[in-house]
Amino acid sequence: MMMDESLYNQRVAAVFKRMLAAADQLDPDVLEADSTGDMLTLTARSREKCIVNTQRAVRQIWVAGKSQGIHFSYDEASGTWKDDKGKGLELFSFVADVVSELSGEPFTYPS
């Protein structure tokens, strides 16, 4: 069953907020974060980007970075966003890996 839109919106807002908090810990010269409601763009000094985007129709989050695009679906059982191809990727770890690679700095989420 697909989650309802308001729950999806809450979960996406929480994801963006956590990612922005991680980005805020880095020097803006190293990483710029720009959020526009449905899209969060993390831009490294090299101008390479990691883009986190909502996919409302299917209640997913799509991440583009390191020349790949991965769709993540919320997994109720684990309470995490997992890739929809069963590769064992988790949203926050994947974004941290991409951003660390682009920026050369660790991308860590505040606890």
Phi, psi and chi 1 to 4 in degrees:
 res  aa     phi    psi   chi1   chi2   chi3   chi4
   1 MET       -  135.7 -167.5 -177.6   87.5      -
   2 MET   -77.3  137.1 -164.3 -177.0  -73.7      -
   3 MET   -66.6  150.9   78.7  174.1   87.6      -
   4 ASP   -73.7  161.2   73.7   59.7      -      -
   5 GLU   -63.4  -38.0 -169.1  166.8    0.1      -
   6 SER   -68.0  -37.1   71.2      -      -      -
   7 LEU   -67.0  -42.4 -177.6   56.1      -      -
   8 TYR   -58.0  -47.0  172.4   76.9      -      -
   9 ASN   -59.9  -41.6  -70.4  -21.5      -      -
  10 GLN   -62.4  -44.5  -77.5  172.2    9.4      -
  11 ARG   -66.6  -41.1  -73.7 -173.7  172.1  144.9
  12 VAL   -64.0  -43.4  165.7      -      -      -
  13 ALA   -59.3  -40.3      -      -      -      -
  14 ALA   -66.4  -40.6      -      -      -      -
  15 VAL   -61.2  -50.8  164.8      -      -      -
  16 PHE   -61.8  -41.5  -77.9   15.7      -      -
  17 LYS   -61.9  -42.9 -174.1  177.3  176.5 -173.9
  18 ARG   -67.2  -40.0 -170.4  169.4  177.5 -141.4
  19 MET   -68.7  -38.7  -70.5 -177.9  179.6      -
  20 LEU   -64.7  -38.7  -75.7  165.3      -      -
  21 ALA   -63.1  -39.0      -      -      -      -
  22 ALA   -66.2  -43.0      -      -      -      -
  23 ALA   -64.3  -36.0      -      -      -      -
  24 ASP   -62.9  -20.9  -77.8  -12.3      -      -
  25 GLN   -79.2  -12.9  -61.0 -178.6  113.2      -
  26 LEU  -100.5  150.7  -69.7  173.1      -      -
  27 ASP   -60.0  133.6 -172.5  -49.5      -      -
  28 PRO   -60.6  -19.6    1.2   -4.8      -      -
  29 ASP   -72.2  -24.5  -71.3  -17.2      -      -
  30 VAL   -86.5  -43.0  172.0      -      -      -
  31 LEU  -148.6  128.4 -174.2   76.7      -      -
  32 GLU  -105.7  135.4  -95.4  176.8   55.0      -
  33 ALA  -117.0  133.1      -      -      -      -
  34 ASP  -137.0  120.6 -175.9   39.2      -      -
  35 SER  -115.0  131.8  174.5      -      -      -
  36 THR  -125.2   42.8   58.1      -      -      -
  37 GLY    82.0  -70.5      -      -      -      -
  38 ASP   -97.1   -3.9  -84.0  -29.5      -      -
  39 MET  -144.6  136.5 -173.2  161.4   77.9      -
  40 LEU  -118.4  121.8  173.8   62.0      -      -
  41 THR  -112.3  123.5  -53.5      -      -      -
  42 LEU  -110.1  113.5  -58.3  163.2      -      -
  43 THR  -113.4  123.4  -51.2      -      -      -
  44 ALA   -82.0  167.8      -      -      -      -
  45 ARG   -54.7  -33.8 -169.8 -175.4  -75.8  135.7
  46 SER   -71.8   -3.2   62.5      -      -      -
  47 ARG    75.5    2.7  -54.3  -40.1  -66.4  160.1
  48 GLU   -72.2  148.0  -70.6  179.0  -75.5      -
  49 LYS  -123.8  151.2  -64.0  178.7 -169.9  -53.7
  50 CYS  -118.3  122.5  175.3      -      -      -
  51 ILE  -114.6  128.0  -64.4  170.8      -      -
  52 VAL  -113.2  121.4 -176.4      -      -      -
  53 ASN  -132.2  144.4 -151.4  -21.2      -      -
  54 THR   -78.8  148.3   59.4      -      -      -
  55 GLN  -125.8   79.0  -60.2  -78.7  -66.7      -
  56 ARG   -58.0  -44.2  -72.5 -175.4 -175.9  -74.6
  57 ALA   -56.7  -35.3      -      -      -      -
  58 VAL  -110.3    6.7  -71.8      -      -      -
  59 ARG    56.3   44.9  -54.5  -73.7 -166.5  -95.6
  60 GLN  -120.4  171.3  -70.5 -175.7  -36.4      -
  61 ILE  -120.5  132.3  -68.0  177.9      -      -
  62 TRP  -110.8  133.4  179.9   71.8      -      -
  63 VAL  -121.3  126.6 -179.7      -      -      -
  64 ALA  -113.2  128.1      -      -      -      -
  65 GLY  -179.8  154.4      -      -      -      -
  66 LYS    50.9   43.4  -69.8 -159.6  -61.3 -163.5
  67 SER    51.0   36.1   60.2      -      -      -
  68 GLN  -140.7  156.0   55.0 -175.5  -28.0      -
  69 GLY  -122.8  125.3      -      -      -      -
  70 ILE  -122.4  133.6  -49.2  -92.2      -      -
  71 HIS   -97.1  133.9  -70.6   88.2      -      -
  72 PHE  -116.9  135.2  -68.4   88.4      -      -
  73 SER  -114.6  147.1  -60.3      -      -      -
  74 TYR   -75.5  129.0 -169.2   78.3      -      -
  75 ASP  -103.1  108.0  177.3   59.4      -      -
  76 GLU   -59.1  -40.4  -68.9  -71.1  -14.2      -
  77 ALA   -59.4  -43.0      -      -      -      -
  78 SER   -99.8  -12.3   64.2      -      -      -
  79 GLY    69.7   26.5      -      -      -      -
  80 THR  -128.3  162.0   59.0      -      -      -
  81 TRP   -92.0  118.9  -68.4   88.9      -      -
  82 LYS  -117.4  150.3  -66.1 -177.1  171.5  173.6
  83 ASP   -64.9  147.7   76.5  -80.1      -      -
  84 ASP   -84.7    4.5   67.6  -10.5      -      -
  85 LYS  -105.7    3.6  -60.4  -78.4 -174.5  -88.2
  86 GLY    70.5   27.1      -      -      -      -
  87 LYS   -81.2   -4.7  -66.1  179.6 -173.7  167.1
  88 GLY    81.3   18.4      -      -      -      -
  89 LEU   -86.1  142.8  -59.4  171.6      -      -
  90 GLU  -117.3  137.8 -174.3  -84.7  -33.8      -
  91 LEU   -49.6  -56.1  175.5   66.4      -      -
  92 PHE   -65.3  -40.3  -71.3  103.9      -      -
  93 SER   -66.0  -41.5  -45.6      -      -      -
  94 PHE   -62.5  -47.6  180.0   74.6      -      -
  95 VAL   -63.1  -41.3  168.4      -      -      -
  96 ALA   -60.8  -42.1      -      -      -      -
  97 ASP   -63.2  -47.1  -70.9  -11.7      -      -
  98 VAL   -61.3  -49.9  170.8      -      -      -
  99 VAL   -65.1  -40.3  172.7      -      -      -
 100 SER   -62.0  -40.7  -64.2      -      -      -
 101 GLU   -65.9  -41.8 -163.1  168.7  -60.0      -
 102 LEU   -69.7  -40.1  -62.9 -179.6      -      -
 103 SER   -95.9  -20.8   68.3      -      -      -
 104 GLY    76.7    9.8      -      -      -      -
 105 GLU  -124.3  149.2  -63.2  -78.8  -22.1      -
 106 PRO   -65.8  140.0   16.3  -22.6      -      -
 107 PHE  -111.7  100.9 -169.9   73.3      -      -
 108 THR  -117.6  143.7   53.2      -      -      -
 109 TYR   -91.3  133.7  -59.1   99.9      -      -
 110 PRO   -63.0  142.6   -5.9   13.3      -      -
 111 SER   -79.9      -   45.7      -      -      -
